[in-house]
Every structure is written in C-alpha cells, then in structure tokens.
Amino acid sequence: MSMTWRAAMTTALYGADGFFVTGAGPAAHFRTSANAAPVLGAAVLRLLDRVDTALGRPARLDVVDVGAGRGELLRTMAALAPADLGRRLRLTGVELAPRPEPLPPSIEWRDTVPGGIVGLLIGTEWLDNVPLDLAEAGPAGWHQVLVDPSSGVESAGPPIAAADLAWLDQWWPGGTGSPGAEDAPLPGARVEIGRSRDAAWAAAVGAVDRGLALAVDYGHLRAGRPIGGTLTGFRSGRQVPPVPDGSCDLTAHVAVDSVAVAGEEAAGVPYTLVTQGEALRALGADGRRPPLTLAGTDPSGYVRALAAASTVAELTDPAGLGGHWWLLQPVGIEPAGLLPDRATAGRS
C-alpha cells in the first residue's frame, strides 16, 4: 500500500523494527563526524567551555545529544571532560533505541528531548533523518510523491497542501510557478519539503532555557538547491536505493537556511552558520602533521598525534565530512565569542 514518503520514513527509521531502533546502530552502516569521537568530542568540549562561560559557570551544565546513536560522542565527552567540569556535567542521550551497554551510569538515556536545558543541545546528522515529504511537478502543479514501503516504487499522489506550497515559494527557487507560466517547474521536477525539519529544530531550540543549540549536518542553501533532491539510502557502508522497508538508512540533505530561520524565530537571537571546517579550525582543531623529530623522542606520541591530524583532515575535508554545516543557535546568551572571528549570519 503506497503512502507519503514522510509516513514511510517514519516507520522505516523509527518504528518498532525501524533502522535506528534495532541492530548495531548508525556507526555500523555509515561514517559520521560523531564516529570520529575523540577529535569531535574535544572540539565540542571547547565550545561547551565557551557556553559555560557565557552562562556564568552554573552548578549544573547540560549536554543533550539528540539522535545519539549508541552514545559515542557522549562517552568521549565524559572521558575527556576535566574533573571540575565533569562534576557539573549532566549528559543525556536522546534516541529511540534501547540504552546501549556498556554506557557509563552518569549518562542518562531517554526517547524524548528534555525541557529546561541549561547548556548545550547538539544534533549530529539528526535533521537529515527527520522524515519529510517529497513533491513532483505535473501538468496541474505540484503533487505528493507516494511510495510503496516494501519495494520503493513511487506513484503520484494528491496535490500538496497549501502550507507546503508556501514553503516551496519561500525556500525552493522556481517552486511555485503556475502551470503554463514561464517560471513554472518542468514536469518531473522533484523537491524535498523541509517544513518537518524546521518544526523539529524549532522544538529542539525551544527545549533550551539558556545556552546553545548546535546542528551538524549535510545541507544546502536556497541558491543551490539540488535538482532532483538528495534522498538516498545507506547500508553496511554502501549507498543503496532508498527503499523504506527498515533495512537501510534513509537520508536527505537539510535546507539549512530554512531550518536556521525557524530556530532564530524560536530563540529570538541571531544564528551563526559556518562549515564544519571553519568551525573546527575556530575551535583549535589542528590538522597539521606532527614534526618528524617527535618520532625520535616520543614514538608513541608521534603516532597518536599523526592519527589525530589525520582525523582532523577527514573532518575538515570539504568533499567529505568537512562539507557539514554547523548551525549554532544561542538561547539567552550572546553569540559573540562562541566561534572567534566568525560573523553572525542570522537575520536579526
């Protein structure tokens, strides 16, 4: 039975037997920035220290990881945090999968985002897995794309809702030209409607009382929306057709400018949007090779430094994980100082 892509993705990814609920977790199927946990964890801790300073060093400092996988990033932060910070940290993983073992007892595990966060909320490659609807242009205008969840075969559905059409008008170039008009989309043109991601991000930002919400994800801007969209699947490290049967990851790049504005409107504070490479360099991640002289005086230290430099190079490669966007949305604190030398990109 065919259904909307949003409904099919919801069941395939987050249903009782969904891809993210059962099995070994995302790390078994694809490489993410969170999998490079020591380097990313250290950078996030440096960012957290700046948030902590802006908050006045509260007695309790939250870190909430939305879409926490199997807790890789939180484990690293717990291990790397200095003792004085560690005593104040309250680490929480938000994930529909059962609590992974072994997980330090200091890390809370839950299936919903808690409210009243004072500190940092982070979602690393979370928004790209928030289910969304797809639309295709036909002679009479935009219609929903339906999909058979067992086979992935698509069919034409009813016209899209007025709210979706309004989103296309604002965020997808050429999205709402009238049938027959010069600016009408070509028949067969395909778009991914990001309203559900906007709502998810706004709700996450709304859970932060004071601090910072950070989204790290692949994405695109209005001027460069991909023709035909980006929906795809991943299984066991390989890209596969996006069949919503629960056997593979289903992901589509994020309209990061639309999401950013939704978060800014929720927080009332300007956002900052930079590439992962820019963010990591601003946070002191060093991808330079260690000097060869270190190999003679401290061979094991040289190997560790070389491995760290290699990971930083991977995380900042614009053709790979460095292509991620970092969306920083402060709540109740000033944006200045979170990423030194980075300009605020928000509208306010």
Phi, psi and omega in degrees: 000126182284152180210172177294156178297324180298315179294319181294319179295320181301313179290316185294325183266322192235005175290180184303325178248026185290162185302320183272353183264326183246170174083196188277351179099170185303324185299338179283349188240332181204156182272129177234168176299324181295336178290336175273056196299315183300315181290311180295318180300319179295319179294318179295324177296323177294320176295318179299323178299322178290323175295317179302316178298315181296332180274353181082028178054066182294160181295330176234129181237116183274144163229115181244118182258110182269126188074055192281000180065242175243025173084019185301311183292318181294321177301316181295316180296322178296322182285326186268343185296133174302155186302318183294324176285317182303326180292337182259348185287138168236105185264132182225127173261133178247116185196146179281340178292153178300159178304124181285154177235143352278140176231130181307138181298342179287347180263118177281149181229124182212168184254005176224155179286127179287157175268173175068029182291131173237101185145236187234128167252130181229138174232106180261113184051047174261310186297330180291346177256003173288122184302145181216162178270151175247148178226153180226144181276136175231182181302330182261006181117197184282137174228155177296149171261122177261158182217143172275116187294338182276333184242338185082003179289132184258158176211165181279136178249198182287170176302149181287158181291159180301322180295323178292321178296321178295322178296315178300319181301321182276325195241351181234110185306135179070020188282338190229024176299141182292147178307130180089345180282163182298325182267011179293141177295147178294141176307134182095349176301145189228138181223158175248121188270114190270015183300323181294326176291320178302315182294319180296318180291317179300321179293320178296316177299322180294340178280350181266117175287311177210137178139223186219135168255130183233123174248133179237116187196159167290145181191184181212161179253164186305320183290346183228037178299139183287132176293125179089354178081185186228006184303130179205176179235159175221139177211128175052042176082005182235145175285134183225164176301145183279082178262119186276059181253007179089359185269351184212162171292145174236122187218146174218138182301155188263136170285084194293332179289322177295314177300317182299316180294321178299319179290321179297320179294327179288324185267332184072020180226140181300147176266168171234134181232117181221166174283161179299321178301315178297318182295313183294321177294322178294336179264011171088010177291129187244113180266008180285145177294142177292155180296143181297334179299332179295331180297329180280329183265330182213078184304315182292323177295323178296318180296318179296317181293323179294319179295319179296318179297322179295320179293319177299318179300321178295317184288342181250002178291115184297340179275355181229234182295337176293349176282354175299149167265146169249118177252113181254119180241099177291152176226112177074008175227163180281139179293331185302135176094347179290316173234098182305141176069013175254134180279146175286134186254000183291168183279333189288000000 
